[in-house]
Amino acid sequence: MRLLSVNQAKSGMKLASSVFTDDGKVLLGAGVQLTDRLILGLIRSGTDSIYIEDARTDDIVVKDLIQPETRTKTIETIKKTVRQITNSNTIARRISVKDMGLHFQEAFHSILEDLMNNEEIVLHLTNLTAQSGAMYHHAVNVAVLSTAVGMSIGYNRKQLTELGIGALLHDIGKIALPPELTAKTTRWTAEEQEIAKQHAMNGFDILRKQHDISLLSAHVALQHHERLNGSGYPQGLKGQQIHEYAQIVGICDVYDSLTTPRPWRRRYLPQDALEYLMGSGGYLFDHSLINAFRQHIAIFPLGTGVVLNTGESGVVCKVDANYCHRPVVRVLKDGRGNDLRFSYEIDLKSELRTSIIGFEDEELFNVKSIVNR
């Protein structure tokens, strides 16, 4: 399979991986042959990229870190909780939702089991989702990444559960924001951003009332926008005043937000998002936590068409978790852009004079400077 921007898709191509709606349902299934009408529908839905079948790359299979059933189950749990709270008409009194903690423990334990059974925890751009409302997928992505970091720094099961549930619910306070604000498809104004910042305190107020959810998980919702230098919100905390769980979720939240397309911008290159985080080490985020995070990111995701400094181009076909920045590339075109009769593979971690200098499909990413919303 190969990763392709929707704008580069052509009628007759077949999907190699399903495209999902924001609530985890299949929008278009794997194997569907694209038509001009279907491609237009994908564009209108906000989907920016797809995996397509390609005889030369059929053996490249990109899998999510968790099972599709786990993702769907977790999204359903989040949706059910949102419905319970919003339908109660008592958000202002911060109701207690029956068995909320139990349901999220069950959902998170499925995530944890999937990760523990995964030999190499490396994130690729696998979540192809219509962007009409991807809050649920964002919550799952942040929880998966946060748990991977927690595992790498030695958290026990209790700590991982507190961290993971906090990550799943870190944005729950957004349900108390004005609907016209959360549904907006253009950048927020300065005034709207100030209103949106209330979601951190809203989330804490909702979660601290749940008797079966840890107060530390609630503090993740409260503090995930706090920054080491005190520039964050809602309390302007500094350094060790910010709980480590919230620092981890803050890092993963920023990364997933940057590498996910928005109606007003494309997704950012994984290496650009990671460079932003690395540059903020010791200033916005803890150095050691960023280093733990970067171990699980495929800077050049599987199935991505890349250009080498030799002029040749091909597709990333293997990623070593210990050398995410030096993948194996299957070369498909020579330096003049001609298709090779026989492809071959270059392992960049041993061929040090060869490097990736760009992407074949530049429409996959926005390469402008990063602006943190």
N, C-alpha and C positions, 0 to 999 in steps of 0.2 A: 504494500500500500504506500501511497505517496500523499503528503500534505499539500493542499492546493488552495489558494484563495478562491472564494466563490466567483469573483469577477473573472477568473481565468478558466472557470469550468465551461465545458462545452456539451451540447446535446449529444447523447450517445455514451458518455462516460458513465461508469457504474460506481456507486458508493461502496467503499470498502469498510466503512464503519457507520453506525447509525448516528443520526443527528437528533438531539433531544429537545423537548420543550423545557421551559424553566422549571416545571414541576416534575421532571423526570420521565415524562411519557415520550415515546418515539414519535418524532415528527416525520422523518423519512428513515426507513430501515436499510441496513446493509444489503447490498445486492440490487437496490433500485437503480434502474437506468434513468439517467437524467434527461429531461426535456427542457426546452427553453422556458416553458411555463413553470416547471418545478424549480429551475434555477432562479427565476424571478421571485418565486415564493420564498426561497431561502434568503435572498437578498432583503426582501421586505420584512422577514422575520427578525433580521439583525444578525443572522449567522454570517460570520466573515470567512470561515475556512471549512474545508471538508477533506476527508481522506478518500482517495479514489483508487480503484483497482488498476494495476499496471503489471503486465506479464513479467517485466524485468525486476519487479520488486514485490512479487506476490508472497515471498517468504518473510518479508518484514511485517511483523504483526505488532501493533502498538496496543498495549493493554493499560487499563486504569490500574492504579495501585490497589483499588478495592473492587470487589465483584459488583457487576451491575445491580444485582439484587440488593446488595448492601446499600448502595447509593440510593436506590429507589425507596427502600425501607426507611432510611434516615430522612430523606426528603419528605416522605409521608408523615413521619413523626413531627417534623418541624411545621409542616402545613397544618396538621391537626391542632397543634398547640397555638399557632397563630389564630386559627378559626375560633378556638375556645376563648381566647382572650378578647379578640375583637368583637365577637358576638355577644359578649357578656355586658357590654356597655358600662363596664365598671373599671376601665383602665385607670381612671384617676385614683381609685381606691386600691390599685395594685392587688388584684385578686390572687388567691391561691388556686392553682389548677390541680385537680385531683390526679395523683400518681404521675405528675409531670417528670419528676426525677427518675422514677422507675422506667418510664418509657424511653427516656434519653440514655439511661444506663444500658438498656437492652440494645438500643441502636448503636451506641458507641462501642460496646463490647464486640459487635459484629465487625466494626471498623478495625478495632484492635486485633482481632483474630486474623483478619485478612492481612494486615500489615506484618504480624508476627510470622505468618506463613509465606511471606514474600522474601525470597532470598536476597534480592537487591532492591532497595527502596529508592528508586530514581523516578522523579516526576517528568513526564513528557506532556506535551500539549494534546491531551486526549479528550478533554471535555468539550465536545462540539455542541453548543447549546444556543437555541434562539434567545436573543438578548432582550426579549420583551419584559423580562423580570427575573434575572438570574440570581436573586438573593439566596435562594435555596442551595444552588450549586456552589456558590461562593462560600456559604457556611460549611458545607461538606469539605470543600477543597482546603479551607483554612484549618479545619479539624484534622484532616489527614496529614497535612504538612506539620502542624504543631505537634501532633502525636509522634511523627517521625523524629522531630527534634528532641522531644522528651525521651524517646527510646535511646537516642544516640548519646544523651548525657546521663543516662542511668536511672531515670525515674522508675519507681516501683509501680505496681498496677494501680494502687490507690491514687498516686500522684498523676498517673496518666489519665485516669478516669476524671479527676477534678479538672485537669487541663483540657481534656478532650470535650467534656460537656460545656465548659466555659467557652471553648472555641466554637462549638456548634451554635451557641446562643449569644455570641458576642455582639451581634447586631439586632437582637430581639427588640431593643428599645425603639427601633425604627417604625414599629407598628403604631406607636403613639404620635408619630409625626403627621403633619397634614398630608392627606393622600395626594393632593396636587403637587406636593414637593417630591415625594418618592416616585411619582409617575413621570416626572419631568424628563424629557429626552435631550435637553440642552444643559450646558454648564450652569451650576447654581451661581446666583449673584452673591456678593459679600453678605448681604442681609440673610439670604437663604442659607448660606453656610453656617451662620451663627445659630439659626433655628435648628439646622440638622445636627449640630453639636450636642443638642439636648438628648440625642439617642443614647449616649453613654450613661447618663444619670437615669434616664427612663429605664434602660435595661437593668441597671442595678436595683432600682426600686421594684421592678417586676420580680426579679430572681430572688432577692433576699426574703421575699414573702413565701417562697416555696420551701416547705419544711424538709423535703427530701432532695434538695439541691444544695451542695456545699456553698458556704459563704465565700470560699475562695474562687469558686466558679463564677459567682456573682461579681466578684471583684475583677474578673477578666473583662466582663461587659463594661464595668466602670472605668477601667484603666487602660484599655487596649490602644487608646489614642494619646496616652501620656508618653513623654519622651525624656531621655536622660537629662537633657539640658534645661528642662522645665518649660519648653516651648509647646508642650502638648495641652490637652484638655481632658476632663473638665476642671481639674483642680490644680493644674500646673505643677505636678509632682516632679521631683528630681531624683536621679540616682536610685539608691536602694529603697526609696519610698515607693517605688513601683514594684509590684510583685513580679517575680520571675515568670510566672504563667502569663501575665499580661504582656510582658516584654516579648515573649515567644510568639504569642498570638498577634501582637502588633507587627512583627516582622513578616509573618506569613500573610497577614491581611494586606499589607502594602504590596508584597510580591504578587499575590493573586489578583489584586485590583489592577496593577500595572500591566500584567500579561493577559488580562481579559479585555476584549474589545468593549467599547462604550459607544453609544449612538453618536457622540461627537468626536470620537477618535478611534484609531485602530489599536490593536494590542501592541505592546512594546516587545522588542527583542528580549529573550530571556537573559542574555548576557548584559544588556543595558539595565534591566531591572536589578539584576544582581550587583552590577557595578554601583548603582545608586545606593543599595543597601551597604555594600562594602565601604563606600565613601562616607557613610553616615556612622560608621563604627566608632564608638567612644564619644559620639556627639549626640546622636538620636537613639542609637541602639547599642547594646553591649557587644563588644568584639567577639567574645567567645560564643555567644548565642548565634551570631551571624555566621561564624565559621561552622558551627554545628548544622545550621540550616543549609549552607551552600553544598554540603556533602550529598544532598538529595535532589539536586536540580540538574536536569539535562540542559546544558546551555544550548546545545544543538540537538533538538528533539529527533527521535526516530522518525523516518519518513520524510524529513525535510530536505528539499533540494538545495545544495550548496555549491559555491564556486571556490575553487582552490587557487592558490597563488601561482600555480603552474598554468593557469588558464583553463584547465579541465573542470568539468562539473559532474556532479553525481548526487547520490542520496545517502543520508546517514543511515547505516544499516545495523550498527551495534554501538552500544554505549557502555563502557566500563564504569561502574559506580565509583571507582577510585581515580578515574581520569575522565571526568565528565566533559572537560574542555577539549579533550583529544579523542574524538570518537573514531570509529571505523567508517570510511566512506566508500561506497560502491560507485566507481567511476563509470559514467554512461556516455559522456561526450568528450571528445578531444579538445585541444586548445583552440581549435577553429570553430567549435560548436557543432561538429559533425557527430552523429550517433556512431558509437563503436559497435563493431560486429560482435565482439566478445567483451563483456564488461569485466572489470577486475576490482579488487578491493585494496584500499590503502589503510593501514592502521597508523593513525597519526601519533599515537603515543610512542611508536618506534621510529616512524619516519619524521624526524624532528625538523627537517628542512621544508616540509610541506605543511601548509596551514590553510584554514578556511578564512576567506577574506570577504565573503558575502553570501547572499541567498539568491537562488535562481528566480524565485517569485517574490519580488520586492513588495508586492501588494499585501503580503501576509502580515507585515509589521509596519508600525509607524516609527521611523528612525529619527524623528525630531527629539529635541531635548525633553527630558522628563519633567512634568509638572505634577506635583502631588496634590491631589484634590483634597 
